[in-house]
């Protein structure tokens, strides 16, 4: 890889997860459901024209388990990068927004009205999260890991990267 070579990154969000729907899942380490695993295989099949050089993933099971199988099947190096983990929702992990707002009404209003400037109790602010994701992104891009890369991560990470890149 030459420092002037362009790097192509394909990002895939994990599929459907086992467990309750519509909760603050953040750092909960739940695996993909059978449907979620099928969704991932279907998604990566649509990228079949791409020949990946490497795979990077969030350390959370809902990303890592598929990434491990895919990388092994394709004989690709795999990096498990904590910086690409989802936003930490702290005490709200596993709660619906209604449950979080009932248990922590003041904190929930502050979080919701400040666009994440205030963190959930024992969680991350959006600024901390975006800084972590951006730092990890830039560190990953300067590595000698090939020019065609696959990143398997979360919707929050993808939004943070869009903010960083645009």
C-alpha positions as CSV (number, residue, x, y, z in Angstrom):
1,X,0.0,0.0,0.0
2,X,1.3,3.4,-1.1
3,X,0.5,6.4,1.1
4,X,-1.1,8.0,-1.9
5,X,-3.3,5.0,-2.8
6,X,-7.0,5.7,-2.1
7,X,-8.6,3.6,0.6
8,X,-12.1,2.2,-0.1
9,X,-14.1,1.5,3.1
10,X,-17.3,-0.5,3.0
11,X,-19.3,-0.1,6.2
12,X,-21.9,-2.6,7.3
13,X,-24.2,-2.2,10.3
14,X,-24.9,-5.4,12.3
15,X,-28.2,-7.2,11.6
16,X,-31.1,-8.0,14.0
17,X,-30.1,-8.8,17.5
18,X,-31.4,-11.3,20.0
19,X,-33.2,-9.7,22.9
20,X,-35.7,-6.9,23.4
21,X,-36.4,-4.5,20.6
22,X,-36.2,-0.7,20.8
23,X,-33.9,-0.4,23.8
24,X,-30.7,1.5,24.5
25,X,-28.5,-1.4,23.5
26,X,-25.1,0.5,23.4
27,X,-22.6,-1.7,25.2
28,X,-24.9,-4.7,25.9
29,X,-23.1,-7.6,24.4
30,X,-25.9,-9.5,22.8
31,X,-25.4,-11.7,19.7
32,X,-27.2,-11.5,16.4
33,X,-30.4,-13.4,16.0
34,X,-30.5,-16.1,13.3
35,X,-32.3,-13.5,11.1
36,X,-29.6,-11.0,11.9
37,X,-26.9,-13.4,10.8
38,X,-28.8,-14.0,7.5
39,X,-29.1,-10.3,7.0
40,X,-25.3,-9.9,7.4
41,X,-24.6,-12.6,4.8
42,X,-27.1,-11.0,2.4
43,X,-25.5,-7.6,2.9
44,X,-21.9,-8.8,2.4
45,X,-23.0,-10.8,-0.7
46,X,-24.2,-7.5,-2.3
47,X,-20.6,-6.3,-1.9
48,X,-19.3,-9.3,-3.8
49,X,-17.6,-7.2,-6.4
50,X,-15.3,-5.9,-3.7
51,X,-12.3,-8.0,-2.8
52,X,-11.5,-6.9,0.8
53,X,-8.0,-6.7,2.1
54,X,-9.0,-6.6,5.8
55,X,-11.9,-6.6,8.1
56,X,-12.3,-4.4,11.2
57,X,-15.1,-4.8,13.7
58,X,-16.6,-3.5,16.9
59,X,-15.8,-5.8,19.8
60,X,-19.5,-6.4,20.6
61,X,-20.8,-9.8,19.7
62,X,-23.5,-8.5,17.3
63,X,-20.7,-7.3,15.1
64,X,-17.7,-9.4,16.1
65,X,-19.2,-12.8,15.7
66,X,-20.1,-12.3,12.0
67,X,-16.9,-10.5,11.3
68,X,-14.9,-13.4,12.7
69,X,-16.7,-16.0,10.6
70,X,-16.5,-13.8,7.4
71,X,-12.8,-13.0,7.9
72,X,-11.9,-16.6,8.5
73,X,-14.0,-17.8,5.5
74,X,-12.3,-15.2,3.2
75,X,-8.8,-15.7,4.8
76,X,-8.7,-12.0,5.8
77,X,-7.0,-10.4,8.7
78,X,-9.4,-9.3,11.4
79,X,-9.0,-6.3,13.7
80,X,-11.3,-6.0,16.7
81,X,-11.2,-2.2,17.5
82,X,-12.9,-0.9,20.7
83,X,-13.1,2.6,19.2
84,X,-15.8,1.3,16.8
85,X,-18.1,0.1,19.7
86,X,-21.5,1.7,20.1
87,X,-22.3,4.7,22.4
88,X,-22.3,3.7,26.1
89,X,-25.7,4.4,27.5
90,X,-24.6,3.6,31.1
91,X,-27.5,3.0,33.5
92,X,-30.0,3.0,30.5
93,X,-28.5,-0.1,28.9
94,X,-31.3,-2.5,28.2
95,X,-34.1,0.1,28.9
96,X,-36.6,1.5,26.5
97,X,-36.6,5.3,26.2
98,X,-39.9,5.3,28.2
99,X,-38.3,3.2,31.0
100,X,-35.2,5.4,31.0
101,X,-37.3,8.6,31.2
102,X,-39.3,7.1,34.1
103,X,-36.3,6.0,36.1
104,X,-34.2,9.1,35.4
105,X,-36.5,11.9,34.3
106,X,-34.2,14.8,34.9
107,X,-31.2,13.1,33.2
108,X,-33.3,11.9,30.4
109,X,-34.7,15.4,29.6
110,X,-31.2,16.8,29.8
111,X,-29.8,14.1,27.4
112,X,-32.7,14.5,25.0
113,X,-32.9,18.3,24.9
114,X,-29.1,18.8,24.6
115,X,-28.6,16.5,21.7
116,X,-26.3,14.3,23.8
117,X,-24.3,17.1,25.4
118,X,-25.3,15.5,28.7
119,X,-24.5,11.8,29.1
120,X,-26.9,9.2,30.4
121,X,-26.0,8.3,34.0
122,X,-22.6,6.5,33.9
123,X,-22.6,6.7,30.1
124,X,-20.8,8.7,27.4
125,X,-21.7,12.1,26.0
126,X,-22.1,12.3,22.2
127,X,-18.9,14.4,22.1
128,X,-16.9,11.8,23.9
129,X,-18.3,9.1,21.7
130,X,-17.6,11.0,18.5
131,X,-14.1,11.8,19.7
132,X,-13.4,8.1,20.4
133,X,-14.8,7.0,17.0
134,X,-12.9,9.7,15.1
135,X,-9.6,8.9,16.8
136,X,-10.1,5.2,16.0
137,X,-11.0,5.9,12.4
138,X,-7.9,8.0,11.7
139,X,-5.6,5.5,13.4
140,X,-7.2,2.7,11.4
141,X,-6.8,4.6,8.1
142,X,-3.0,5.1,8.5
143,X,-2.4,1.5,9.2
144,X,-0.8,-0.7,6.4
145,X,-4.0,-2.8,6.2
146,X,-4.8,-2.6,2.5
147,X,-6.8,-0.3,0.3
148,X,-10.2,-2.2,0.3
149,X,-11.5,-2.5,3.8
150,X,-14.7,-3.7,5.5
151,X,-15.9,-2.2,8.7
152,X,-18.7,-4.0,10.6
153,X,-20.1,-1.7,13.3
154,X,-23.2,0.1,14.7
155,X,-25.6,2.8,13.5
156,X,-24.3,5.2,16.1
157,X,-20.7,4.8,14.9
158,X,-21.8,5.3,11.3
159,X,-23.6,8.6,12.2
160,X,-20.5,9.7,14.2
161,X,-18.3,9.0,11.1
162,X,-20.7,10.9,8.8
163,X,-20.4,13.9,11.2
164,X,-16.6,13.5,11.2
165,X,-16.2,13.2,7.5
166,X,-18.7,15.8,6.4
